[in-house]
Amino acid sequence: KSGVAPTDDCFTLVTSGAKDSDQDGPSLIGDPDLGFAALRNFGNILMSHVNLKVRSKVKINNVIVVDSPGMIDCPATQTSASSSTVTGQTLASVGQTYDRGYNFMAVTRWFAT
């Protein structure tokens, strides 16, 4: 597919493994041994927009590639104050985008660190 809107709205994690398998966000984030539990701080909507794909043909060990969702054409902005917090920071601040239901930039930064 091609066009201005994203065709995929999930963070897809790809890594190597002995056999091919897929894991949805809730089971990925809920498994304390995998190291993604901190993603819970970004809310339940994000949990349904993350998945893991383990592929036996990927020959790079100890690396996880993160494919982030595409950009949204006309992002909505939240400009009013909110009491919700993510990792101790108030969600509302002028110009931040929340039309995905989670703080896309904060999640992207989390994966990058």
N, C-alpha and C positions, 0 to 999 in steps of 0.2 A: 504494500500500500504506500501511497505517497500523498502528500498534502501538507497543509500548514498545521493541522492539529496532530498531536502525538498519536501514534497507533498503539502505544504501550504506556500504561500509567503506573508501572511498578518499578521498584528497585530490584533488579535481577542480579543475584550473586552467582558467579560461575567459578567452580574450582575442580581440581582433579580428585579422582577417587577410584577404588577398585572396580566399582560397578556404577552404572548410571542410576541416578535417583533424583527425585524432586521433593522439595520440602516447602510447605506453605509458611507464611509469616508467623502465625501463632505458634506453630510447633518449632520453628527456627528460633524465634525470640524467647520462647518458653523453655528451651533446653539450656540450662546453666553451663553446660560443658562447651557450648559453641561460642560464647563470648558476645552475644548480641542482646542480652537482657536489658542493657541500657536503652535500647530503642523503645522500650515500654514508655519511657518518659515523654515520648512524642505523641502518645495517644493511640487509641484503638483503631482509628482510621488508617494510620500508617501500617499497623500490623497486617492489614489486609492488602497492603500494597508493597509487600516485600516477599521475595521467594528465593530459594536456593536451588541451583541446578548443579549436581555433581556429575561429571562426565569422565568416563574411563579414557577417552581419546585425548583429553587435555593432558599434556605431558610436562606441565610446569608444576612442581610440587611447592607446597607452603605458600601459595599465592591465591588470593581471591580477587577476581575481577568484578567490579561493580558497574553495571549498566544502569544509569539513572534514567528516569522518565524524561520525555521531551518537554520542551517549554510550552506553556499555555499562551495562546495568542494575545488575549487581553486580560492579564491577571487582575483580580480584584484586590483592593487594598483595605486593610482594616485600620481605621484611624481613631477609633474610640478606645478608651481604657478598658481593660479586662482584668479580672482577678486570677485567671488561669496562669499557671506557670509551667515552664519546661526547664528542667535542670536549674531551677532557682531564678530564671529570668522571666519577666512578665511577657506574655505573648503579644500584647498589644504595644505597638509603637508605630509611629507615623511611617507609612510607606512599606511596611512588611506585608508580604503576600501570604494569604491563608486560604485561597479559593480551592486548594486541594484537600483541605480539612486538616492539614498539618503544616508545620513550618518547613517548607521545602529547602530553603537555604540552610537552615540549622541542621537538618538531616544530612544534607550533602556535605556540610562541614564535618559532621560526626564521622561519616564514612571516610573522609579524607585524612582524618587524624589517626 
